Amino acid sequence: MVEAARRGLFAARSGELLEAHPPSAVLTSMPGIEVRTAARILIDVGGGSATVATYG
């Protein structure tokens, strides 16, 4: 029971942190990309707006 509550808290906080990044709206608008995958992409790419701009 405690573990489920911790997972829920982690998921909520992860979503809040993800929303703080401008590229998150673009990432989560793509089919199949949800909070967890978008966060992983930002971690791997770097998440900076300058980094994302170089790909566009």
PDB file of N, CA, C and O in Angstrom:
ATOM      1  N   MET A   1       0.823  -1.194   0.000  1.00  0.00           N
ATOM      2  CA  MET A   1       0.000   0.000   0.000  1.00  0.00           C
ATOM      3  C   MET A   1       0.864   1.254   0.000  1.00  0.00           C
ATOM      4  O   MET A   1       0.583   2.202  -0.734  1.00  0.00           O
ATOM      5  N   VAL A   2       1.896   1.266   0.804  1.00  0.00           N
ATOM      6  CA  VAL A   2       2.789   2.419   0.872  1.00  0.00           C
ATOM      7  C   VAL A   2       3.513   2.595  -0.456  1.00  0.00           C
ATOM      8  O   VAL A   2       3.696   3.716  -0.931  1.00  0.00           O
ATOM      9  N   GLU A   3       3.917   1.488  -1.043  1.00  0.00           N
ATOM     10  CA  GLU A   3       4.625   1.548  -2.325  1.00  0.00           C
ATOM     11  C   GLU A   3       3.748   2.166  -3.412  1.00  0.00           C
ATOM     12  O   GLU A   3       4.241   2.952  -4.222  1.00  0.00           O
ATOM     13  N   ALA A   4       2.487   1.835  -3.445  1.00  0.00           N
ATOM     14  CA  ALA A   4       1.568   2.399  -4.440  1.00  0.00           C
ATOM     15  C   ALA A   4       1.411   3.902  -4.233  1.00  0.00           C
ATOM     16  O   ALA A   4       1.340   4.654  -5.204  1.00  0.00           O
ATOM     17  N   ALA A   5       1.356   4.338  -2.998  1.00  0.00           N
ATOM     18  CA  ALA A   5       1.250   5.767  -2.709  1.00  0.00           C
ATOM     19  C   ALA A   5       2.509   6.500  -3.146  1.00  0.00           C
ATOM     20  O   ALA A   5       2.433   7.608  -3.677  1.00  0.00           O
ATOM     21  N   ARG A   6       3.663   5.886  -2.924  1.00  0.00           N
ATOM     22  CA  ARG A   6       4.925   6.504  -3.334  1.00  0.00           C
ATOM     23  C   ARG A   6       5.017   6.604  -4.852  1.00  0.00           C
ATOM     24  O   ARG A   6       5.509   7.598  -5.385  1.00  0.00           O
ATOM     25  N   ARG A   7       4.544   5.575  -5.543  1.00  0.00           N
ATOM     26  CA  ARG A   7       4.549   5.609  -7.011  1.00  0.00           C
ATOM     27  C   ARG A   7       3.639   6.710  -7.531  1.00  0.00           C
ATOM     28  O   ARG A   7       3.985   7.415  -8.480  1.00  0.00           O
ATOM     29  N   GLY A   8       2.475   6.857  -6.910  1.00  0.00           N
ATOM     30  CA  GLY A   8       1.549   7.911  -7.307  1.00  0.00           C
ATOM     31  C   GLY A   8       2.130   9.297  -7.093  1.00  0.00           C
ATOM     32  O   GLY A   8       1.971  10.182  -7.934  1.00  0.00           O
ATOM     33  N   LEU A   9       2.795   9.481  -5.979  1.00  0.00           N
ATOM     34  CA  LEU A   9       3.440  10.761  -5.685  1.00  0.00           C
ATOM     35  C   LEU A   9       4.557  11.041  -6.679  1.00  0.00           C
ATOM     36  O   LEU A   9       4.697  12.164  -7.164  1.00  0.00           O
ATOM     37  N   PHE A  10       5.349  10.020  -6.982  1.00  0.00           N
ATOM     38  CA  PHE A  10       6.430  10.162  -7.949  1.00  0.00           C
ATOM     39  C   PHE A  10       5.886  10.514  -9.331  1.00  0.00           C
ATOM     40  O   PHE A  10       6.432  11.382 -10.013  1.00  0.00           O
ATOM     41  N   ALA A  11       4.827   9.851  -9.740  1.00  0.00           N
ATOM     42  CA  ALA A  11       4.231  10.120 -11.056  1.00  0.00           C
ATOM     43  C   ALA A  11       3.699  11.546 -11.129  1.00  0.00           C
ATOM     44  O   ALA A  11       3.876  12.226 -12.140  1.00  0.00           O
ATOM     45  N   ALA A  12       3.055  11.995 -10.071  1.00  0.00           N
ATOM     46  CA  ALA A  12       2.524  13.359 -10.059  1.00  0.00           C
ATOM     47  C   ALA A  12       3.648  14.388 -10.113  1.00  0.00           C
ATOM     48  O   ALA A  12       3.574  15.356 -10.870  1.00  0.00           O
ATOM     49  N   ARG A  13       4.675  14.178  -9.319  1.00  0.00           N
ATOM     50  CA  ARG A  13       5.810  15.121  -9.293  1.00  0.00           C
ATOM     51  C   ARG A  13       6.562  15.106 -10.626  1.00  0.00           C
ATOM     52  O   ARG A  13       7.006  16.155 -11.095  1.00  0.00           O
ATOM     53  N   SER A  14       6.707  13.949 -11.230  1.00  0.00           N
ATOM     54  CA  SER A  14       7.374  13.851 -12.530  1.00  0.00           C
ATOM     55  C   SER A  14       6.613  14.642 -13.576  1.00  0.00           C
ATOM     56  O   SER A  14       7.215  15.331 -14.399  1.00  0.00           O
ATOM     57  N   GLY A  15       5.304  14.545 -13.549  1.00  0.00           N
ATOM     58  CA  GLY A  15       4.475  15.297 -14.483  1.00  0.00           C
ATOM     59  C   GLY A  15       4.626  16.794 -14.300  1.00  0.00           C
ATOM     60  O   GLY A  15       4.681  17.539 -15.279  1.00  0.00           O
ATOM     61  N   GLU A  16       4.695  17.240 -13.057  1.00  0.00           N
ATOM     62  CA  GLU A  16       4.882  18.661 -12.768  1.00  0.00           C
ATOM     63  C   GLU A  16       6.224  19.155 -13.292  1.00  0.00           C
ATOM     64  O   GLU A  16       6.306  20.217 -13.909  1.00  0.00           O
ATOM     65  N   LEU A  17       7.264  18.385 -13.047  1.00  0.00           N
ATOM     66  CA  LEU A  17       8.598  18.776 -13.502  1.00  0.00           C
ATOM     67  C   LEU A  17       8.690  18.780 -15.021  1.00  0.00           C
ATOM     68  O   LEU A  17       9.341  19.644 -15.607  1.00  0.00           O
ATOM     69  N   LEU A  18       8.043  17.821 -15.651  1.00  0.00           N
ATOM     70  CA  LEU A  18       8.058  17.745 -17.110  1.00  0.00           C
ATOM     71  C   LEU A  18       7.379  18.965 -17.721  1.00  0.00           C
ATOM     72  O   LEU A  18       7.865  19.514 -18.710  1.00  0.00           O
ATOM     73  N   GLU A  19       6.267  19.389 -17.145  1.00  0.00           N
ATOM     74  CA  GLU A  19       5.530  20.537 -17.664  1.00  0.00           C
ATOM     75  C   GLU A  19       6.342  21.824 -17.594  1.00  0.00           C
ATOM     76  O   GLU A  19       6.029  22.785 -18.297  1.00  0.00           O
ATOM     77  N   ALA A  20       7.373  21.864 -16.765  1.00  0.00           N
ATOM     78  CA  ALA A  20       8.209  23.057 -16.629  1.00  0.00           C
ATOM     79  C   ALA A  20       9.123  23.261 -17.837  1.00  0.00           C
ATOM     80  O   ALA A  20       9.666  24.351 -18.013  1.00  0.00           O
ATOM     81  N   HIS A  21       9.301  22.252 -18.660  1.00  0.00           N
ATOM     82  CA  HIS A  21      10.170  22.346 -19.833  1.00  0.00           C
ATOM     83  C   HIS A  21       9.346  22.669 -21.069  1.00  0.00           C
ATOM     84  O   HIS A  21       8.366  21.982 -21.356  1.00  0.00           O
ATOM     85  N   PRO A  22       9.736  23.719 -21.814  1.00  0.00           N
ATOM     86  CA  PRO A  22       8.980  24.083 -23.022  1.00  0.00           C
ATOM     87  C   PRO A  22       8.821  22.942 -24.040  1.00  0.00           C
ATOM     88  O   PRO A  22       7.748  22.820 -24.630  1.00  0.00           O
ATOM     89  N   PRO A  23       9.840  22.107 -24.269  1.00  0.00           N
ATOM     90  CA  PRO A  23       9.654  21.045 -25.273  1.00  0.00           C
ATOM     91  C   PRO A  23       8.671  19.953 -24.844  1.00  0.00           C
ATOM     92  O   PRO A  23       8.287  19.117 -25.663  1.00  0.00           O
ATOM     93  N   SER A  24       8.263  19.948 -23.587  1.00  0.00           N
ATOM     94  CA  SER A  24       7.381  18.871 -23.120  1.00  0.00           C
ATOM     95  C   SER A  24       6.043  18.874 -23.844  1.00  0.00           C
ATOM     96  O   SER A  24       5.479  17.809 -24.097  1.00  0.00           O
ATOM     97  N   ALA A  25       5.526  20.047 -24.180  1.00  0.00           N
ATOM     98  CA  ALA A  25       4.239  20.114 -24.878  1.00  0.00           C
ATOM     99  C   ALA A  25       4.338  19.466 -26.255  1.00  0.00           C
ATOM    100  O   ALA A  25       3.413  18.784 -26.696  1.00  0.00           O
ATOM    101  N   VAL A  26       5.448  19.680 -26.919  1.00  0.00           N
ATOM    102  CA  VAL A  26       5.640  19.076 -28.239  1.00  0.00           C
ATOM    103  C   VAL A  26       5.791  17.564 -28.102  1.00  0.00           C
ATOM    104  O   VAL A  26       5.183  16.799 -28.851  1.00  0.00           O
ATOM    105  N   LEU A  27       6.604  17.144 -27.140  1.00  0.00           N
ATOM    106  CA  LEU A  27       6.844  15.708 -26.962  1.00  0.00           C
ATOM    107  C   LEU A  27       5.571  14.956 -26.606  1.00  0.00           C
ATOM    108  O   LEU A  27       5.276  13.920 -27.202  1.00  0.00           O
ATOM    109  N   THR A  28       4.813  15.469 -25.640  1.00  0.00           N
ATOM    110  CA  THR A  28       3.614  14.752 -25.199  1.00  0.00           C
ATOM    111  C   THR A  28       2.472  14.843 -26.201  1.00  0.00           C
ATOM    112  O   THR A  28       1.478  14.128 -26.068  1.00  0.00           O
ATOM    113  N   SER A  29       2.597  15.717 -27.209  1.00  0.00           N
ATOM    114  CA  SER A  29       1.559  15.770 -28.242  1.00  0.00           C
ATOM    115  C   SER A  29       1.758  14.682 -29.294  1.00  0.00           C
ATOM    116  O   SER A  29       0.865  14.430 -30.102  1.00  0.00           O
ATOM    117  N   MET A  30       2.913  14.044 -29.287  1.00  0.00           N
ATOM    118  CA  MET A  30       3.190  12.974 -30.250  1.00  0.00           C
ATOM    119  C   MET A  30       2.497  11.685 -29.812  1.00  0.00           C
ATOM    120  O   MET A  30       2.473  11.371 -28.622  1.00  0.00           O
ATOM    121  N   PRO A  31       1.937  10.939 -30.758  1.00  0.00           N
ATOM    122  CA  PRO A  31       1.276   9.688 -30.408  1.00  0.00           C
ATOM    123  C   PRO A  31       2.239   8.716 -29.711  1.00  0.00           C
ATOM    124  O   PRO A  31       3.359   8.500 -30.174  1.00  0.00           O
ATOM    125  N   GLY A  32       1.796   8.150 -28.619  1.00  0.00           N
ATOM    126  CA  GLY A  32       2.586   7.158 -27.895  1.00  0.00           C
ATOM    127  C   GLY A  32       3.593   7.730 -26.918  1.00  0.00           C
ATOM    128  O   GLY A  32       4.236   6.974 -26.189  1.00  0.00           O
ATOM    129  N   ILE A  33       3.750   9.060 -26.881  1.00  0.00           N
ATOM    130  CA  ILE A  33       4.693   9.681 -25.959  1.00  0.00           C
ATOM    131  C   ILE A  33       3.903  10.223 -24.778  1.00  0.00           C
ATOM    132  O   ILE A  33       3.128  11.169 -24.914  1.00  0.00           O
ATOM    133  N   GLU A  34       4.111   9.614 -23.625  1.00  0.00           N
ATOM    134  CA  GLU A  34       3.458  10.076 -22.406  1.00  0.00           C
ATOM    135  C   GLU A  34       4.518  10.627 -21.473  1.00  0.00           C
ATOM    136  O   GLU A  34       5.666  10.805 -21.883  1.00  0.00           O
ATOM    137  N   VAL A  35       4.164  10.899 -20.241  1.00  0.00           N
ATOM    138  CA  VAL A  35       5.059  11.559 -19.296  1.00  0.00           C
ATOM    139  C   VAL A  35       6.382  10.819 -19.140  1.00  0.00           C
ATOM    140  O   VAL A  35       7.448  11.428 -19.216  1.00  0.00           O
ATOM    141  N   ARG A  36       6.319   9.542 -18.927  1.00  0.00           N
ATOM    142  CA  ARG A  36       7.554   8.784 -18.674  1.00  0.00           C
ATOM    143  C   ARG A  36       8.495   8.801 -19.886  1.00  0.00           C
ATOM    144  O   ARG A  36       9.699   9.006 -19.733  1.00  0.00           O
ATOM    145  N   THR A  37       7.954   8.588 -21.074  1.00  0.00           N
ATOM    146  CA  THR A  37       8.779   8.581 -22.279  1.00  0.00           C
ATOM    147  C   THR A  37       9.315   9.977 -22.586  1.00  0.00           C
ATOM    148  O   THR A  37      10.477  10.124 -22.965  1.00  0.00           O
ATOM    149  N   ALA A  38       8.481  10.997 -22.427  1.00  0.00           N
ATOM    150  CA  ALA A  38       8.923  12.364 -22.664  1.00  0.00           C
ATOM    151  C   ALA A  38      10.045  12.745 -21.705  1.00  0.00           C
ATOM    152  O   ALA A  38      11.012  13.390 -22.108  1.00  0.00           O
ATOM    153  N   ALA A  39       9.926  12.354 -20.452  1.00  0.00           N
ATOM    154  CA  ALA A  39      10.982  12.628 -19.481  1.00  0.00           C
ATOM    155  C   ALA A  39      12.279  11.928 -19.886  1.00  0.00           C
ATOM    156  O   ALA A  39      13.358  12.510 -19.781  1.00  0.00           O
ATOM    157  N   ARG A  40      12.176  10.703 -20.341  1.00  0.00           N
ATOM    158  CA  ARG A  40      13.370   9.962 -20.772  1.00  0.00           C
ATOM    159  C   ARG A  40      14.029  10.643 -21.976  1.00  0.00           C
ATOM    160  O   ARG A  40      15.255  10.716 -22.056  1.00  0.00           O
ATOM    161  N   ILE A  41      13.225  11.134 -22.896  1.00  0.00           N
ATOM    162  CA  ILE A  41      13.770  11.836 -24.063  1.00  0.00           C
ATOM    163  C   ILE A  41      14.502  13.095 -23.624  1.00  0.00           C
ATOM    164  O   ILE A  41      15.606  13.372 -24.093  1.00  0.00           O
ATOM    165  N   LEU A  42      13.888  13.861 -22.721  1.00  0.00           N
ATOM    166  CA  LEU A  42      14.539  15.077 -22.240  1.00  0.00           C
ATOM    167  C   LEU A  42      15.834  14.773 -21.503  1.00  0.00           C
ATOM    168  O   LEU A  42      16.801  15.526 -21.613  1.00  0.00           O
ATOM    169  N   ILE A  43      15.862  13.695 -20.764  1.00  0.00           N
ATOM    170  CA  ILE A  43      17.090  13.304 -20.059  1.00  0.00           C
ATOM    171  C   ILE A  43      18.170  12.938 -21.067  1.00  0.00           C
ATOM    172  O   ILE A  43      19.315  13.366 -20.928  1.00  0.00           O
ATOM    173  N   ASP A  44      17.820  12.153 -22.075  1.00  0.00           N
ATOM    174  CA  ASP A  44      18.805  11.700 -23.064  1.00  0.00           C
ATOM    175  C   ASP A  44      19.316  12.821 -23.965  1.00  0.00           C
ATOM    176  O   ASP A  44      20.503  12.881 -24.284  1.00  0.00           O
ATOM    177  N   VAL A  45      18.405  13.710 -24.372  1.00  0.00           N
ATOM    178  CA  VAL A  45      18.769  14.795 -25.289  1.00  0.00           C
ATOM    179  C   VAL A  45      19.384  15.957 -24.533  1.00  0.00           C
ATOM    180  O   VAL A  45      20.237  16.665 -25.068  1.00  0.00           O
ATOM    181  N   GLY A  46      18.965  16.158 -23.313  1.00  0.00           N
ATOM    182  CA  GLY A  46      19.485  17.260 -22.529  1.00  0.00           C
ATOM    183  C   GLY A  46      18.406  18.201 -22.054  1.00  0.00           C
ATOM    184  O   GLY A  46      18.566  18.842 -21.016  1.00  0.00           O
ATOM    185  N   GLY A  47      17.317  18.301 -22.780  1.00  0.00           N
ATOM    186  CA  GLY A  47      16.172  19.083 -22.331  1.00  0.00           C
ATOM    187  C   GLY A  47      16.307  20.584 -22.481  1.00  0.00           C
ATOM    188  O   GLY A  47      15.349  21.305 -22.200  1.00  0.00           O
ATOM    189  N   GLY A  48      17.467  21.093 -22.917  1.00  0.00           N
ATOM    190  CA  GLY A  48      17.620  22.530 -23.092  1.00  0.00           C
ATOM    191  C   GLY A  48      16.948  23.004 -24.360  1.00  0.00           C
ATOM    192  O   GLY A  48      16.951  22.287 -25.360  1.00  0.00           O
ATOM    193  N   SER A  49      16.376  24.187 -24.347  1.00  0.00           N
ATOM    194  CA  SER A  49      15.698  24.680 -25.540  1.00  0.00           C
ATOM    195  C   SER A  49      16.669  24.895 -26.689  1.00  0.00           C
ATOM    196  O   SER A  49      16.281  24.776 -27.851  1.00  0.00           O
ATOM    197  N   ALA A  50      17.930  25.210 -26.387  1.00  0.00           N
ATOM    198  CA  ALA A  50      18.932  25.366 -27.447  1.00  0.00           C
ATOM    199  C   ALA A  50      19.211  24.027 -28.122  1.00  0.00           C
ATOM    200  O   ALA A  50      19.410  23.968 -29.335  1.00  0.00           O
ATOM    201  N   THR A  51      19.225  22.960 -27.342  1.00  0.00           N
ATOM    202  CA  THR A  51      19.473  21.627 -27.894  1.00  0.00           C
ATOM    203  C   THR A  51      18.329  21.205 -28.808  1.00  0.00           C
ATOM    204  O   THR A  51      18.564  20.686 -29.899  1.00  0.00           O
ATOM    205  N   VAL A  52      17.114  21.422 -28.374  1.00  0.00           N
ATOM    206  CA  VAL A  52      15.952  21.026 -29.168  1.00  0.00           C
ATOM    207  C   VAL A  52      15.870  21.893 -30.428  1.00  0.00           C
ATOM    208  O   VAL A  52      15.491  21.403 -31.491  1.00  0.00           O
ATOM    209  N   ALA A  53      16.220  23.165 -30.318  1.00  0.00           N
ATOM    210  CA  ALA A  53      16.161  24.062 -31.476  1.00  0.00           C
ATOM    211  C   ALA A  53      17.118  23.648 -32.575  1.00  0.00           C
ATOM    212  O   ALA A  53      16.848  23.901 -33.749  1.00  0.00           O
ATOM    213  N   THR A  54      18.226  23.019 -32.226  1.00  0.00           N
ATOM    214  CA  THR A  54      19.189  22.627 -33.248  1.00  0.00           C
ATOM    215  C   THR A  54      18.663  21.487 -34.105  1.00  0.00           C
ATOM    216  O   THR A  54      19.138  21.289 -35.223  1.00  0.00           O
ATOM    217  N   TYR A  55      17.692  20.734 -33.602  1.00  0.00           N
ATOM    218  CA  TYR A  55      17.121  19.633 -34.387  1.00  0.00           C
ATOM    219  C   TYR A  55      15.999  20.106 -35.293  1.00  0.00           C
ATOM    220  O   TYR A  55      15.620  19.398 -36.225  1.00  0.00           O
ATOM    221  N   GLY A  56      15.457  21.299 -35.034  1.00  0.00           N
ATOM    222  CA  GLY A  56      14.291  21.757 -35.781  1.00  0.00           C
ATOM    223  C   GLY A  56      14.648  22.587 -36.880  1.00  0.00           C
ATOM    224  O   GLY A  56      13.774  23.055 -37.610  1.00  0.00           O
TER     225      GLY A  56
END
